[in-house]
Amino acid sequence: MEKNTSCFFSNSSPNLVITCFVAFITIILVRFLYVIYRTGKPLNKRTPQQTLSTLIVLGGHTAEMINLLLVLQKDRFTPRFYIAAATDNMSLQKARVFENSLADSGVKGISAEFMQIYRSREVGQSYVTSVWTTLVATAHALWLMIKIRPQVVLCNGPGTCIPLCVIAFIFKVVGIRWSSIFYVESIARVKRLSLSGLLLYKLQIADQFFVQWPQLQRKYPRAHYVGCLM
């Protein structure tokens, strides 16, 4: 009798593990499809007084991003977290000047932090060594996203936005934080999307995808044409 019982549990254990694994994968898949379905759709209405922590990814087209921030509701999209590549000091300097100008103009409740992130690959770096730097950059991006946990992500083309946006999307799937991702393609992109924009568009990671040329909107119909921001 004891021998038969022992055999029963030994046989059922692998089946139980497989069942739990299949159930886990099914839940993740259902959640993934739900996030894809909900991406781009309006979220539940928030009260006008509720503030939204906002991550702003800089690099390459910082002047365009600053112009976009000029029309942003500063008192609602706060605190603001600016992130640029570790080798990009100029973008963060422009962001500091922008935030200082807000303070000088009397805008109340200003809260901004400035951070840097490792780059996956530097210009001219070999692809072999870039494997390691990509892993380091991804780990750094994960740490920053856990620390910030933004409700809104704004980006307009720098390669550093890809790991941050992917992690924000994963956070949606696992239920850590629902971050609304807004991508604005650079005005320099007239006929084709940048690599960052193409990845976010094809993977359907961005909740709202904006372009500044009508021919781009015709080529990528899920994008929204907003005219020139410069």
Residue pairs with C-beta under 8 A, 6 or more apart in sequence:
28 173
31 173
31 174
31 175
32 173
35 169
35 172
35 173
36 204
39 204
39 205
39 206
39 207
40 206
40 207
40 208
40 222
43 178
43 180
46 52
48 76
50 76
51 75
51 76
51 77
51 78
51 79
52 76
52 77
52 78
52 151
52 152
53 78
53 79
53 81
53 148
53 149
53 150
53 151
53 152
54 77
54 78
54 79
54 80
54 81
54 150
54 151
54 152
54 153
54 154
55 81
55 83
55 148
55 150
55 152
55 153
55 154
55 164
55 179
56 65
56 69
56 80
56 81
56 82
56 83
56 95
56 154
56 155
57 83
57 84
57 153
57 154
57 155
57 156
57 158
57 160
57 161
57 164
58 65
58 82
58 83
58 84
58 88
58 91
58 92
58 94
58 95
58 158
59 84
59 85
59 88
59 91
59 157
59 158
59 159
59 160
59 161
60 156
60 157
60 158
60 186
61 156
61 157
61 158
61 186
61 187
61 188
62 90
62 91
62 94
62 95
63 94
63 230
64 156
64 184
64 186
64 187
64 229
64 230
65 154
65 156
65 184
66 94
66 95
66 98
67 229
67 230
68 154
68 156
68 184
68 229
69 98
74 102
74 107
74 109
74 110
75 107
75 108
75 109
77 152
78 109
78 110
78 111
78 112
79 111
79 112
79 113
80 99
80 111
80 112
80 113
81 112
81 113
81 115
81 148
81 150
82 91
82 92
82 95
82 112
82 113
82 114
82 115
83 115
83 116
83 117
83 144
83 160
83 164
84 91
84 92
84 95
84 115
84 116
84 117
84 158
84 160
85 91
85 116
85 117
85 118
85 119
85 158
85 160
86 116
86 117
86 118
86 119
87 119
87 122
88 116
92 114
92 116
95 112
95 114
96 114
99 110
99 112
102 110
103 110
115 144
117 137
117 140
117 141
117 144
117 160
117 164
118 133
118 136
118 137
118 140
119 133
119 137
119 159
119 160
120 130
120 133
120 134
120 137
120 138
120 159
120 160
120 162
120 163
121 127
121 130
121 133
121 134
121 159
122 133
125 133
137 160
137 163
138 163
141 163
141 164
141 167
142 163
142 167
144 164
145 164
145 167
145 168
145 171
149 171
149 176
149 177
149 179
150 168
150 177
150 179
151 177
151 178
151 179
151 180
152 179
152 180
152 182
153 161
153 164
153 165
153 168
153 179
153 180
153 181
153 182
154 182
154 184
155 161
155 164
155 165
155 181
155 182
155 183
155 184
155 196
156 183
156 184
156 185
156 186
157 185
157 186
157 189
157 194
157 196
157 197
158 196
159 195
159 196
161 183
161 196
161 200
162 196
162 199
162 200
165 181
165 183
165 200
165 205
165 206
166 203
166 205
168 177
168 179
168 181
168 205
169 181
169 203
169 205
171 177
171 178
171 179
172 178
172 179
180 207
180 208
181 200
181 205
181 206
181 207
181 208
182 206
182 207
182 208
182 210
183 196
183 197
183 200
183 201
183 206
183 208
183 209
183 210
184 210
184 212
184 226
184 229
185 193
185 194
185 197
185 209
185 210
185 211
185 212
185 216
185 223
186 194
186 212
187 212
187 213
187 228
187 229
187 230
189 197
189 211
189 212
189 213
189 216
190 213
190 215
190 216
191 213
191 215
191 216
191 219
192 198
192 216
193 201
193 211
193 216
193 220
197 209
199 205
200 206
200 209
201 209
201 220
201 222
201 223
204 222
208 224
209 220
209 222
209 223
209 224
210 223
210 224
210 225
210 226
211 217
211 220
211 223
211 224
211 225
211 226
212 225
212 226
212 227
212 228
212 229
213 225
214 225
216 223
216 225
217 223
217 224
217 225
